[in-house]
Amino acid sequence: MCVNPKFQNQGIGALTLKHIEQNLKSEGVEAIRLDAFSLNPVALKMYHKQGYTKVGKANWRKGKFYLMEKKL
């Protein structure tokens, strides 16, 4: 997920994530998994704050990513 720099630090990412989670939960989805670039502390902080936990690591072309999960 990316937020235009003009609109960052306004909670848009967290609100978008909550909206996605609510929609998926209402459809019967039990968990969300995503990956986050290890050198993006802002994203990592947001995901952690929203209840996501690190469940693994992956090394891809750009570098190390954390595999994150949240049970709905």
PDB file of N, H, CA, C and O in Angstrom:
ATOM      1  N   MET A   1       0.858  -1.159   0.000  1.00  0.00           N
ATOM      2  CA  MET A   1       0.000   0.000   0.000  1.00  0.00           C
ATOM      3  C   MET A   1       0.907   1.226   0.000  1.00  0.00           C
ATOM      4  O   MET A   1       1.929   1.255   0.686  1.00  0.00           O
ATOM      5  N   CYS A   2       0.530   2.214  -0.761  1.00  0.00           N
ATOM      6  H   CYS A   2      -0.301   2.190  -1.318  1.00  0.00           H
ATOM      7  CA  CYS A   2       1.260   3.479  -0.806  1.00  0.00           C
ATOM      8  C   CYS A   2       0.283   4.632  -0.603  1.00  0.00           C
ATOM      9  O   CYS A   2      -0.846   4.600  -1.092  1.00  0.00           O
ATOM     10  N   VAL A   3       0.729   5.637   0.117  1.00  0.00           N
ATOM     11  H   VAL A   3       1.646   5.663   0.515  1.00  0.00           H
ATOM     12  CA  VAL A   3      -0.056   6.852   0.301  1.00  0.00           C
ATOM     13  C   VAL A   3       0.748   7.997  -0.310  1.00  0.00           C
ATOM     14  O   VAL A   3       1.943   8.133  -0.047  1.00  0.00           O
ATOM     15  N   ASN A   4       0.103   8.798  -1.105  1.00  0.00           N
ATOM     16  H   ASN A   4      -0.867   8.688  -1.318  1.00  0.00           H
ATOM     17  CA  ASN A   4       0.740   9.956  -1.715  1.00  0.00           C
ATOM     18  C   ASN A   4       1.408  10.785  -0.613  1.00  0.00           C
ATOM     19  O   ASN A   4       0.784  11.073   0.407  1.00  0.00           O
ATOM     20  N   PRO A   5       2.675  11.170  -0.814  1.00  0.00           N
ATOM     21  CA  PRO A   5       3.380  11.936   0.230  1.00  0.00           C
ATOM     22  C   PRO A   5       2.635  13.183   0.714  1.00  0.00           C
ATOM     23  O   PRO A   5       2.800  13.585   1.866  1.00  0.00           O
ATOM     24  N   LYS A   6       1.830  13.792  -0.135  1.00  0.00           N
ATOM     25  H   LYS A   6       1.696  13.465  -1.071  1.00  0.00           H
ATOM     26  CA  LYS A   6       1.071  14.982   0.284  1.00  0.00           C
ATOM     27  C   LYS A   6       0.046  14.644   1.365  1.00  0.00           C
ATOM     28  O   LYS A   6      -0.387  15.525   2.108  1.00  0.00           O
ATOM     29  N   PHE A   7      -0.342  13.367   1.454  1.00  0.00           N
ATOM     30  H   PHE A   7       0.011  12.651   0.850  1.00  0.00           H
ATOM     31  CA  PHE A   7      -1.393  12.971   2.380  1.00  0.00           C
ATOM     32  C   PHE A   7      -0.902  12.025   3.480  1.00  0.00           C
ATOM     33  O   PHE A   7      -1.710  11.464   4.220  1.00  0.00           O
ATOM     34  N   GLN A   8       0.410  11.847   3.589  1.00  0.00           N
ATOM     35  H   GLN A   8       1.067  12.302   2.987  1.00  0.00           H
ATOM     36  CA  GLN A   8       0.944  10.953   4.615  1.00  0.00           C
ATOM     37  C   GLN A   8       0.801  11.581   5.999  1.00  0.00           C
ATOM     38  O   GLN A   8       0.614  12.790   6.134  1.00  0.00           O
ATOM     39  N   ASN A   9       0.894  10.742   7.012  1.00  0.00           N
ATOM     40  H   ASN A   9       1.046   9.760   6.903  1.00  0.00           H
ATOM     41  CA  ASN A   9       0.807  11.145   8.427  1.00  0.00           C
ATOM     42  C   ASN A   9      -0.559  11.701   8.801  1.00  0.00           C
ATOM     43  O   ASN A   9      -0.674  12.525   9.708  1.00  0.00           O
ATOM     44  N   GLN A  10      -1.595  11.247   8.099  1.00  0.00           N
ATOM     45  H   GLN A  10      -1.502  10.578   7.362  1.00  0.00           H
ATOM     46  CA  GLN A  10      -2.963  11.664   8.404  1.00  0.00           C
ATOM     47  C   GLN A  10      -3.841  10.466   8.764  1.00  0.00           C
ATOM     48  O   GLN A  10      -5.053  10.608   8.926  1.00  0.00           O
ATOM     49  N   GLY A  11      -3.232   9.289   8.889  1.00  0.00           N
ATOM     50  H   GLY A  11      -2.247   9.173   8.757  1.00  0.00           H
ATOM     51  CA  GLY A  11      -3.988   8.099   9.256  1.00  0.00           C
ATOM     52  C   GLY A  11      -4.699   7.420   8.095  1.00  0.00           C
ATOM     53  O   GLY A  11      -5.508   6.518   8.313  1.00  0.00           O
ATOM     54  N   ILE A  12      -4.411   7.838   6.866  1.00  0.00           N
ATOM     55  H   ILE A  12      -3.754   8.571   6.690  1.00  0.00           H
ATOM     56  CA  ILE A  12      -5.093   7.271   5.704  1.00  0.00           C
ATOM     57  C   ILE A  12      -4.757   5.791   5.527  1.00  0.00           C
ATOM     58  O   ILE A  12      -5.634   4.990   5.202  1.00  0.00           O
ATOM     59  N   GLY A  13      -3.499   5.427   5.739  1.00  0.00           N
ATOM     60  H   GLY A  13      -2.787   6.078   6.003  1.00  0.00           H
ATOM     61  CA  GLY A  13      -3.104   4.025   5.615  1.00  0.00           C
ATOM     62  C   GLY A  13      -3.844   3.146   6.612  1.00  0.00           C
ATOM     63  O   GLY A  13      -4.348   2.081   6.254  1.00  0.00           O
ATOM     64  N   ALA A  14      -3.911   3.592   7.868  1.00  0.00           N
ATOM     65  H   ALA A  14      -3.502   4.457   8.159  1.00  0.00           H
ATOM     66  CA  ALA A  14      -4.595   2.819   8.912  1.00  0.00           C
ATOM     67  C   ALA A  14      -6.091   2.706   8.616  1.00  0.00           C
ATOM     68  O   ALA A  14      -6.680   1.639   8.791  1.00  0.00           O
ATOM     69  N   LEU A  15      -6.707   3.807   8.168  1.00  0.00           N
ATOM     70  H   LEU A  15      -6.229   4.673   8.026  1.00  0.00           H
ATOM     71  CA  LEU A  15      -8.134   3.763   7.837  1.00  0.00           C
ATOM     72  C   LEU A  15      -8.405   2.824   6.660  1.00  0.00           C
ATOM     73  O   LEU A  15      -9.390   2.086   6.661  1.00  0.00           O
ATOM     74  N   THR A  16      -7.533   2.859   5.670  1.00  0.00           N
ATOM     75  H   THR A  16      -6.733   3.459   5.670  1.00  0.00           H
ATOM     76  CA  THR A  16      -7.683   1.969   4.516  1.00  0.00           C
ATOM     77  C   THR A  16      -7.567   0.514   4.954  1.00  0.00           C
ATOM     78  O   THR A  16      -8.354  -0.334   4.534  1.00  0.00           O
ATOM     79  N   LEU A  17      -6.582   0.233   5.800  1.00  0.00           N
ATOM     80  H   LEU A  17      -5.943   0.922   6.142  1.00  0.00           H
ATOM     81  CA  LEU A  17      -6.390  -1.125   6.297  1.00  0.00           C
ATOM     82  C   LEU A  17      -7.611  -1.599   7.081  1.00  0.00           C
ATOM     83  O   LEU A  17      -8.055  -2.733   6.903  1.00  0.00           O
ATOM     84  N   LYS A  18      -8.155  -0.751   7.941  1.00  0.00           N
ATOM     85  H   LYS A  18      -7.794   0.171   8.086  1.00  0.00           H
ATOM     86  CA  LYS A  18      -9.347  -1.122   8.716  1.00  0.00           C
ATOM     87  C   LYS A  18     -10.533  -1.409   7.796  1.00  0.00           C
ATOM     88  O   LYS A  18     -11.284  -2.357   8.023  1.00  0.00           O
ATOM     89  N   HIS A  19     -10.695  -0.599   6.775  1.00  0.00           N
ATOM     90  H   HIS A  19     -10.085   0.172   6.591  1.00  0.00           H
ATOM     91  CA  HIS A  19     -11.783  -0.804   5.811  1.00  0.00           C
ATOM     92  C   HIS A  19     -11.629  -2.155   5.109  1.00  0.00           C
ATOM     93  O   HIS A  19     -12.596  -2.904   4.974  1.00  0.00           O
ATOM     94  N   ILE A  20     -10.421  -2.456   4.668  1.00  0.00           N
ATOM     95  H   ILE A  20      -9.635  -1.848   4.777  1.00  0.00           H
ATOM     96  CA  ILE A  20     -10.153  -3.744   4.007  1.00  0.00           C
ATOM     97  C   ILE A  20     -10.440  -4.892   4.972  1.00  0.00           C
ATOM     98  O   ILE A  20     -11.088  -5.871   4.600  1.00  0.00           O
ATOM     99  N   GLU A  21      -9.959  -4.773   6.207  1.00  0.00           N
ATOM    100  H   GLU A  21      -9.433  -3.978   6.509  1.00  0.00           H
ATOM    101  CA  GLU A  21     -10.169  -5.829   7.202  1.00  0.00           C
ATOM    102  C   GLU A  21     -11.654  -6.068   7.466  1.00  0.00           C
ATOM    103  O   GLU A  21     -12.094  -7.216   7.533  1.00  0.00           O
ATOM    104  N   GLN A  22     -12.426  -4.998   7.616  1.00  0.00           N
ATOM    105  H   GLN A  22     -12.068  -4.065   7.561  1.00  0.00           H
ATOM    106  CA  GLN A  22     -13.863  -5.135   7.874  1.00  0.00           C
ATOM    107  C   GLN A  22     -14.563  -5.838   6.711  1.00  0.00           C
ATOM    108  O   GLN A  22     -15.394  -6.722   6.921  1.00  0.00           O
ATOM    109  N   ASN A  23     -14.222  -5.441   5.493  1.00  0.00           N
ATOM    110  H   ASN A  23     -13.547  -4.723   5.323  1.00  0.00           H
ATOM    111  CA  ASN A  23     -14.839  -6.077   4.325  1.00  0.00           C
ATOM    112  C   ASN A  23     -14.492  -7.552   4.234  1.00  0.00           C
ATOM    113  O   ASN A  23     -15.360  -8.385   3.974  1.00  0.00           O
ATOM    114  N   LEU A  24     -13.220  -7.875   4.449  1.00  0.00           N
ATOM    115  H   LEU A  24     -12.515  -7.198   4.661  1.00  0.00           H
ATOM    116  CA  LEU A  24     -12.807  -9.273   4.359  1.00  0.00           C
ATOM    117  C   LEU A  24     -13.428 -10.107   5.477  1.00  0.00           C
ATOM    118  O   LEU A  24     -13.848 -11.241   5.248  1.00  0.00           O
ATOM    119  N   LYS A  25     -13.487  -9.550   6.680  1.00  0.00           N
ATOM    120  H   LYS A  25     -13.146  -8.629   6.867  1.00  0.00           H
ATOM    121  CA  LYS A  25     -14.087 -10.273   7.805  1.00  0.00           C
ATOM    122  C   LYS A  25     -15.559 -10.571   7.530  1.00  0.00           C
ATOM    123  O   LYS A  25     -16.040 -11.661   7.839  1.00  0.00           O
ATOM    124  N   SER A  26     -16.269  -9.612   6.952  1.00  0.00           N
ATOM    125  H   SER A  26     -15.878  -8.726   6.701  1.00  0.00           H
ATOM    126  CA  SER A  26     -17.685  -9.832   6.653  1.00  0.00           C
ATOM    127  C   SER A  26     -17.877 -10.886   5.565  1.00  0.00           C
ATOM    128  O   SER A  26     -18.961 -11.452   5.426  1.00  0.00           O
ATOM    129  N   GLU A  27     -16.829 -11.146   4.801  1.00  0.00           N
ATOM    130  H   GLU A  27     -15.948 -10.687   4.914  1.00  0.00           H
ATOM    131  CA  GLU A  27     -16.883 -12.177   3.755  1.00  0.00           C
ATOM    132  C   GLU A  27     -16.408 -13.534   4.270  1.00  0.00           C
ATOM    133  O   GLU A  27     -16.374 -14.510   3.520  1.00  0.00           O
ATOM    134  N   GLY A  28     -16.044 -13.591   5.543  1.00  0.00           N
ATOM    135  H   GLY A  28     -16.072 -12.799   6.152  1.00  0.00           H
ATOM    136  CA  GLY A  28     -15.640 -14.860   6.141  1.00  0.00           C
ATOM    137  C   GLY A  28     -14.148 -15.144   6.118  1.00  0.00           C
ATOM    138  O   GLY A  28     -13.724 -16.244   6.473  1.00  0.00           O
ATOM    139  N   VAL A  29     -13.352 -14.178   5.709  1.00  0.00           N
ATOM    140  H   VAL A  29     -13.696 -13.285   5.421  1.00  0.00           H
ATOM    141  CA  VAL A  29     -11.894 -14.353   5.709  1.00  0.00           C
ATOM    142  C   VAL A  29     -11.414 -14.336   7.161  1.00  0.00           C
ATOM    143  O   VAL A  29     -11.834 -13.487   7.948  1.00  0.00           O
ATOM    144  N   GLU A  30     -10.538 -15.273   7.510  1.00  0.00           N
ATOM    145  H   GLU A  30     -10.198 -15.962   6.871  1.00  0.00           H
ATOM    146  CA  GLU A  30     -10.107 -15.420   8.896  1.00  0.00           C
ATOM    147  C   GLU A  30      -8.769 -14.759   9.215  1.00  0.00           C
ATOM    148  O   GLU A  30      -8.465 -14.514  10.382  1.00  0.00           O
ATOM    149  N   ALA A  31      -7.967 -14.468   8.193  1.00  0.00           N
ATOM    150  H   ALA A  31      -8.213 -14.667   7.244  1.00  0.00           H
ATOM    151  CA  ALA A  31      -6.658 -13.862   8.437  1.00  0.00           C
ATOM    152  C   ALA A  31      -6.193 -13.103   7.198  1.00  0.00           C
ATOM    153  O   ALA A  31      -6.586 -13.410   6.072  1.00  0.00           O
ATOM    154  N   ILE A  32      -5.349 -12.108   7.437  1.00  0.00           N
ATOM    155  H   ILE A  32      -5.030 -11.859   8.352  1.00  0.00           H
ATOM    156  CA  ILE A  32      -4.726 -11.358   6.347  1.00  0.00           C
ATOM    157  C   ILE A  32      -3.223 -11.560   6.466  1.00  0.00           C
ATOM    158  O   ILE A  32      -2.657 -11.481   7.556  1.00  0.00           O
ATOM    159  N   ARG A  33      -2.594 -11.817   5.343  1.00  0.00           N
ATOM    160  H   ARG A  33      -3.054 -11.880   4.457  1.00  0.00           H
ATOM    161  CA  ARG A  33      -1.137 -11.913   5.297  1.00  0.00           C
ATOM    162  C   ARG A  33      -0.626 -10.895   4.295  1.00  0.00           C
ATOM    163  O   ARG A  33      -1.223 -10.690   3.238  1.00  0.00           O
ATOM    164  N   LEU A  34       0.481 -10.264   4.638  1.00  0.00           N
ATOM    165  H   LEU A  34       0.966 -10.431   5.496  1.00  0.00           H
ATOM    166  CA  LEU A  34       1.081  -9.282   3.744  1.00  0.00           C
ATOM    167  C   LEU A  34       2.582  -9.269   3.970  1.00  0.00           C
ATOM    168  O   LEU A  34       3.080  -9.855   4.931  1.00  0.00           O
ATOM    169  N   ASP A  35       3.297  -8.603   3.087  1.00  0.00           N
ATOM    170  H   ASP A  35       2.893  -8.127   2.306  1.00  0.00           H
ATOM    171  CA  ASP A  35       4.725  -8.437   3.305  1.00  0.00           C
ATOM    172  C   ASP A  35       5.044  -6.956   3.395  1.00  0.00           C
ATOM    173  O   ASP A  35       4.387  -6.124   2.770  1.00  0.00           O
ATOM    174  N   ALA A  36       6.064  -6.639   4.184  1.00  0.00           N
ATOM    175  H   ALA A  36       6.597  -7.315   4.692  1.00  0.00           H
ATOM    176  CA  ALA A  36       6.465  -5.248   4.399  1.00  0.00           C
ATOM    177  C   ALA A  36       7.984  -5.169   4.307  1.00  0.00           C
ATOM    178  O   ALA A  36       8.699  -5.983   4.893  1.00  0.00           O
ATOM    179  N   PHE A  37       8.458  -4.187   3.571  1.00  0.00           N
ATOM    180  H   PHE A  37       7.877  -3.526   3.095  1.00  0.00           H
ATOM    181  CA  PHE A  37       9.896  -3.999   3.402  1.00  0.00           C
ATOM    182  C   PHE A  37      10.539  -3.706   4.754  1.00  0.00           C
ATOM    183  O   PHE A  37      10.083  -2.831   5.490  1.00  0.00           O
ATOM    184  N   SER A  38      11.590  -4.437   5.069  1.00  0.00           N
ATOM    185  H   SER A  38      11.960  -5.147   4.470  1.00  0.00           H
ATOM    186  CA  SER A  38      12.227  -4.332   6.387  1.00  0.00           C
ATOM    187  C   SER A  38      12.833  -2.956   6.657  1.00  0.00           C
ATOM    188  O   SER A  38      13.030  -2.591   7.817  1.00  0.00           O
ATOM    189  N   LEU A  39      13.130  -2.197   5.622  1.00  0.00           N
ATOM    190  H   LEU A  39      12.971  -2.493   4.680  1.00  0.00           H
ATOM    191  CA  LEU A  39      13.720  -0.867   5.806  1.00  0.00           C
ATOM    192  C   LEU A  39      12.691   0.249   5.689  1.00  0.00           C
ATOM    193  O   LEU A  39      13.031   1.387   5.365  1.00  0.00           O
ATOM    194  N   ASN A  40      11.437  -0.082   5.952  1.00  0.00           N
ATOM    195  H   ASN A  40      11.161  -1.007   6.215  1.00  0.00           H
ATOM    196  CA  ASN A  40      10.368   0.919   5.948  1.00  0.00           C
ATOM    197  C   ASN A  40       9.772   0.993   7.355  1.00  0.00           C
ATOM    198  O   ASN A  40       8.727   0.398   7.617  1.00  0.00           O
ATOM    199  N   PRO A  41      10.435   1.724   8.264  1.00  0.00           N
ATOM    200  CA  PRO A  41       9.981   1.737   9.660  1.00  0.00           C
ATOM    201  C   PRO A  41       8.586   2.316   9.848  1.00  0.00           C
ATOM    202  O   PRO A  41       7.883   1.922  10.779  1.00  0.00           O
ATOM    203  N   VAL A  42       8.167   3.237   8.991  1.00  0.00           N
ATOM    204  H   VAL A  42       8.738   3.557   8.234  1.00  0.00           H
ATOM    205  CA  VAL A  42       6.833   3.828   9.129  1.00  0.00           C
ATOM    206  C   VAL A  42       5.763   2.766   8.867  1.00  0.00           C
ATOM    207  O   VAL A  42       4.799   2.654   9.624  1.00  0.00           O
ATOM    208  N   ALA A  43       5.932   1.995   7.803  1.00  0.00           N
ATOM    209  H   ALA A  43       6.715   2.087   7.188  1.00  0.00           H
ATOM    210  CA  ALA A  43       4.966   0.935   7.500  1.00  0.00           C
ATOM    211  C   ALA A  43       4.983  -0.144   8.574  1.00  0.00           C
ATOM    212  O   ALA A  43       3.929  -0.609   9.007  1.00  0.00           O
ATOM    213  N   LEU A  44       6.166  -0.538   9.001  1.00  0.00           N
ATOM    214  H   LEU A  44       7.022  -0.159   8.650  1.00  0.00           H
ATOM    215  CA  LEU A  44       6.262  -1.573  10.035  1.00  0.00           C
ATOM    216  C   LEU A  44       5.566  -1.144  11.322  1.00  0.00           C
ATOM    217  O   LEU A  44       4.877  -1.940  11.959  1.00  0.00           O
ATOM    218  N   LYS A  45       5.749   0.115  11.696  1.00  0.00           N
ATOM    219  H   LYS A  45       6.308   0.762  11.178  1.00  0.00           H
ATOM    220  CA  LYS A  45       5.098   0.637  12.908  1.00  0.00           C
ATOM    221  C   LYS A  45       3.583   0.621  12.750  1.00  0.00           C
ATOM    222  O   LYS A  45       2.866   0.242  13.677  1.00  0.00           O
ATOM    223  N   MET A  46       3.087   1.033  11.572  1.00  0.00           N
ATOM    224  H   MET A  46       3.669   1.341  10.819  1.00  0.00           H
ATOM    225  CA  MET A  46       1.645   1.059  11.341  1.00  0.00           C
ATOM    226  C   MET A  46       1.060  -0.355  11.406  1.00  0.00           C
ATOM    227  O   MET A  46       0.042  -0.578  12.061  1.00  0.00           O
ATOM    228  N   TYR A  47       1.704  -1.303  10.730  1.00  0.00           N
ATOM    229  H   TYR A  47       2.532  -1.121  10.199  1.00  0.00           H
ATOM    230  CA  TYR A  47       1.189  -2.672  10.746  1.00  0.00           C
ATOM    231  C   TYR A  47       1.189  -3.240  12.163  1.00  0.00           C
ATOM    232  O   TYR A  47       0.220  -3.876  12.577  1.00  0.00           O
ATOM    233  N   HIS A  48       2.267  -3.014  12.904  1.00  0.00           N
ATOM    234  H   HIS A  48       3.055  -2.498  12.568  1.00  0.00           H
ATOM    235  CA  HIS A  48       2.332  -3.503  14.280  1.00  0.00           C
ATOM    236  C   HIS A  48       1.215  -2.873  15.123  1.00  0.00           C
ATOM    237  O   HIS A  48       0.549  -3.557  15.898  1.00  0.00           O
ATOM    238  N   LYS A  49       1.026  -1.576  14.960  1.00  0.00           N
ATOM    239  H   LYS A  49       1.568  -1.019  14.329  1.00  0.00           H
ATOM    240  CA  LYS A  49      -0.010  -0.853  15.707  1.00  0.00           C
ATOM    241  C   LYS A  49      -1.408  -1.378  15.373  1.00  0.00           C
ATOM    242  O   LYS A  49      -2.304  -1.335  16.216  1.00  0.00           O
ATOM    243  N   GLN A  50      -1.595  -1.870  14.156  1.00  0.00           N
ATOM    244  H   GLN A  50      -0.867  -1.905  13.471  1.00  0.00           H
ATOM    245  CA  GLN A  50      -2.889  -2.389  13.717  1.00  0.00           C
ATOM    246  C   GLN A  50      -3.067  -3.868  14.065  1.00  0.00           C
ATOM    247  O   GLN A  50      -4.084  -4.467  13.715  1.00  0.00           O
ATOM    248  N   GLY A  51      -2.089  -4.458  14.750  1.00  0.00           N
ATOM    249  H   GLY A  51      -1.263  -3.971  15.034  1.00  0.00           H
ATOM    250  CA  GLY A  51      -2.246  -5.824  15.234  1.00  0.00           C
ATOM    251  C   GLY A  51      -1.594  -6.904  14.393  1.00  0.00           C
ATOM    252  O   GLY A  51      -1.843  -8.089  14.613  1.00  0.00           O
ATOM    253  N   TYR A  52      -0.772  -6.523  13.442  1.00  0.00           N
ATOM    254  H   TYR A  52      -0.570  -5.560  13.263  1.00  0.00           H
ATOM    255  CA  TYR A  52      -0.076  -7.512  12.618  1.00  0.00           C
ATOM    256  C   TYR A  52       1.189  -7.964  13.331  1.00  0.00           C
ATOM    257  O   TYR A  52       1.842  -7.176  14.016  1.00  0.00           O
ATOM    258  N   THR A  53       1.531  -9.234  13.168  1.00  0.00           N
ATOM    259  H   THR A  53       1.001  -9.874  12.612  1.00  0.00           H
ATOM    260  CA  THR A  53       2.746  -9.774  13.767  1.00  0.00           C
ATOM    261  C   THR A  53       3.629 -10.365  12.677  1.00  0.00           C
ATOM    262  O   THR A  53       3.146 -10.826  11.643  1.00  0.00           O
ATOM    263  N   LYS A  54       4.935 -10.342  12.933  1.00  0.00           N
ATOM    264  H   LYS A  54       5.327  -9.968  13.773  1.00  0.00           H
ATOM    265  CA  LYS A  54       5.884 -10.943  11.991  1.00  0.00           C
ATOM    266  C   LYS A  54       5.804 -12.452  12.121  1.00  0.00           C
ATOM    267  O   LYS A  54       5.899 -12.996  13.221  1.00  0.00           O
ATOM    268  N   VAL A  55       5.631 -13.122  10.997  1.00  0.00           N
ATOM    269  H   VAL A  55       5.554 -12.680  10.103  1.00  0.00           H
ATOM    270  CA  VAL A  55       5.569 -14.579  11.018  1.00  0.00           C
ATOM    271  C   VAL A  55       6.663 -15.209  10.157  1.00  0.00           C
ATOM    272  O   VAL A  55       6.749 -16.433  10.052  1.00  0.00           O
ATOM    273  N   GLY A  56       7.490 -14.377   9.549  1.00  0.00           N
ATOM    274  H   GLY A  56       7.420 -13.383   9.634  1.00  0.00           H
ATOM    275  CA  GLY A  56       8.570 -14.905   8.731  1.00  0.00           C
ATOM    276  C   GLY A  56       9.322 -13.790   8.024  1.00  0.00           C
ATOM    277  O   GLY A  56       9.027 -12.606   8.187  1.00  0.00           O
ATOM    278  N   LYS A  57      10.306 -14.208   7.230  1.00  0.00           N
ATOM    279  H   LYS A  57      10.546 -15.170   7.098  1.00  0.00           H
ATOM    280  CA  LYS A  57      11.115 -13.274   6.450  1.00  0.00           C
ATOM    281  C   LYS A  57      11.276 -13.837   5.050  1.00  0.00           C
ATOM    282  O   LYS A  57      11.223 -15.049   4.841  1.00  0.00           O
ATOM    283  N   ALA A  58      11.473 -12.941   4.096  1.00  0.00           N
ATOM    284  H   ALA A  58      11.516 -11.956   4.265  1.00  0.00           H
ATOM    285  CA  ALA A  58      11.745 -13.351   2.722  1.00  0.00           C
ATOM    286  C   ALA A  58      12.759 -12.390   2.126  1.00  0.00           C
ATOM    287  O   ALA A  58      12.699 -11.185   2.372  1.00  0.00           O
ATOM    288  N   ASN A  59      13.677 -12.913   1.355  1.00  0.00           N
ATOM    289  H   ASN A  59      13.726 -13.892   1.156  1.00  0.00           H
ATOM    290  CA  ASN A  59      14.643 -12.081   0.652  1.00  0.00           C
ATOM    291  C   ASN A  59      14.264 -12.042  -0.814  1.00  0.00           C
ATOM    292  O   ASN A  59      14.323 -13.051  -1.517  1.00  0.00           O
ATOM    293  N   TRP A  60      13.877 -10.869  -1.258  1.00  0.00           N
ATOM    294  H   TRP A  60      13.829 -10.050  -0.686  1.00  0.00           H
ATOM    295  CA  TRP A  60      13.522 -10.675  -2.653  1.00  0.00           C
ATOM    296  C   TRP A  60      14.489  -9.695  -3.279  1.00  0.00           C
ATOM    297  O   TRP A  60      15.415  -9.220  -2.623  1.00  0.00           O
ATOM    298  N   ARG A  61      14.277  -9.394  -4.536  1.00  0.00           N
ATOM    299  H   ARG A  61      13.524  -9.779  -5.070  1.00  0.00           H
ATOM    300  CA  ARG A  61      15.195  -8.556  -5.306  1.00  0.00           C
ATOM    301  C   ARG A  61      15.526  -7.242  -4.599  1.00  0.00           C
ATOM    302  O   ARG A  61      16.679  -6.813  -4.608  1.00  0.00           O
ATOM    303  N   LYS A  62      14.539  -6.605  -3.993  1.00  0.00           N
ATOM    304  H   LYS A  62      13.601  -6.953  -3.986  1.00  0.00           H
ATOM    305  CA  LYS A  62      14.757  -5.314  -3.342  1.00  0.00           C
ATOM    306  C   LYS A  62      15.431  -5.457  -1.979  1.00  0.00           C
ATOM    307  O   LYS A  62      16.007  -4.494  -1.473  1.00  0.00           O
ATOM    308  N   GLY A  63      15.367  -6.634  -1.387  1.00  0.00           N
ATOM    309  H   GLY A  63      14.899  -7.416  -1.798  1.00  0.00           H
ATOM    310  CA  GLY A  63      15.969  -6.846  -0.079  1.00  0.00           C
ATOM    311  C   GLY A  63      15.096  -7.703   0.811  1.00  0.00           C
ATOM    312  O   GLY A  63      14.286  -8.496   0.329  1.00  0.00           O
ATOM    313  N   LYS A  64      15.266  -7.537   2.132  1.00  0.00           N
ATOM    314  H   LYS A  64      15.923  -6.893   2.523  1.00  0.00           H
ATOM    315  CA  LYS A  64      14.538  -8.358   3.106  1.00  0.00           C
ATOM    316  C   LYS A  64      13.151  -7.770   3.374  1.00  0.00           C
ATOM    317  O   LYS A  64      12.984  -6.566   3.571  1.00  0.00           O
ATOM    318  N   PHE A  65      12.173  -8.664   3.373  1.00  0.00           N
ATOM    319  H   PHE A  65      12.309  -9.642   3.213  1.00  0.00           H
ATOM    320  CA  PHE A  65      10.797  -8.294   3.692  1.00  0.00           C
ATOM    321  C   PHE A  65      10.343  -9.141   4.868  1.00  0.00           C
ATOM    322  O   PHE A  65      10.737 -10.298   5.012  1.00  0.00           O
ATOM    323  N   TYR A  66       9.500  -8.538   5.712  1.00  0.00           N
ATOM    324  H   TYR A  66       9.180  -7.598   5.596  1.00  0.00           H
ATOM    325  CA  TYR A  66       8.894  -9.281   6.799  1.00  0.00           C
ATOM    326  C   TYR A  66       7.521  -9.750   6.335  1.00  0.00           C
ATOM    327  O   TYR A  66       6.759  -8.986   5.743  1.00  0.00           O
ATOM    328  N   LEU A  67       7.221 -11.000   6.608  1.00  0.00           N
ATOM    329  H   LEU A  67       7.841 -11.620   7.088  1.00  0.00           H
ATOM    330  CA  LEU A  67       5.903 -11.559   6.323  1.00  0.00           C
ATOM    331  C   LEU A  67       5.049 -11.324   7.562  1.00  0.00           C
ATOM    332  O   LEU A  67       5.398 -11.758   8.659  1.00  0.00           O
ATOM    333  N   MET A  68       3.940 -10.641   7.379  1.00  0.00           N
ATOM    334  H   MET A  68       3.657 -10.288   6.487  1.00  0.00           H
ATOM    335  CA  MET A  68       3.097 -10.215   8.489  1.00  0.00           C
ATOM    336  C   MET A  68       1.732 -10.902   8.398  1.00  0.00           C
ATOM    337  O   MET A  68       1.261 -11.242   7.313  1.00  0.00           O
ATOM    338  N   GLU A  69       1.112 -11.096   9.561  1.00  0.00           N
ATOM    339  H   GLU A  69       1.494 -10.819  10.443  1.00  0.00           H
ATOM    340  CA  GLU A  69      -0.212 -11.727   9.580  1.00  0.00           C
ATOM    341  C   GLU A  69      -1.048 -11.138  10.697  1.00  0.00           C
ATOM    342  O   GLU A  69      -0.545 -10.739  11.748  1.00  0.00           O
ATOM    343  N   LYS A  70      -2.349 -11.098  10.431  1.00  0.00           N
ATOM    344  H   LYS A  70      -2.758 -11.421   9.578  1.00  0.00           H
ATOM    345  CA  LYS A  70      -3.311 -10.688  11.449  1.00  0.00           C
ATOM    346  C   LYS A  70      -4.530 -11.590  11.354  1.00  0.00           C
ATOM    347  O   LYS A  70      -5.125 -11.746  10.287  1.00  0.00           O
ATOM    348  N   LYS A  71      -4.892 -12.181  12.484  1.00  0.00           N
ATOM    349  H   LYS A  71      -4.410 -12.054  13.351  1.00  0.00           H
ATOM    350  CA  LYS A  71      -6.122 -12.986  12.537  1.00  0.00           C
ATOM    351  C   LYS A  71      -7.305 -12.040  12.664  1.00  0.00           C
ATOM    352  O   LYS A  71      -7.289 -11.116  13.478  1.00  0.00           O
ATOM    353  N   LEU A  72      -8.319 -12.273  11.865  1.00  0.00           N
ATOM    354  H   LEU A  72      -8.332 -13.023  11.204  1.00  0.00           H
ATOM    355  CA  LEU A  72      -9.505 -11.445  11.929  1.00  0.00           C
ATOM    356  C   LEU A  72     -10.519 -12.118  12.827  1.00  0.00           C
ATOM    357  O   LEU A  72     -11.612 -11.589  13.029  1.00  0.00           O
TER     358      LEU A  72
END
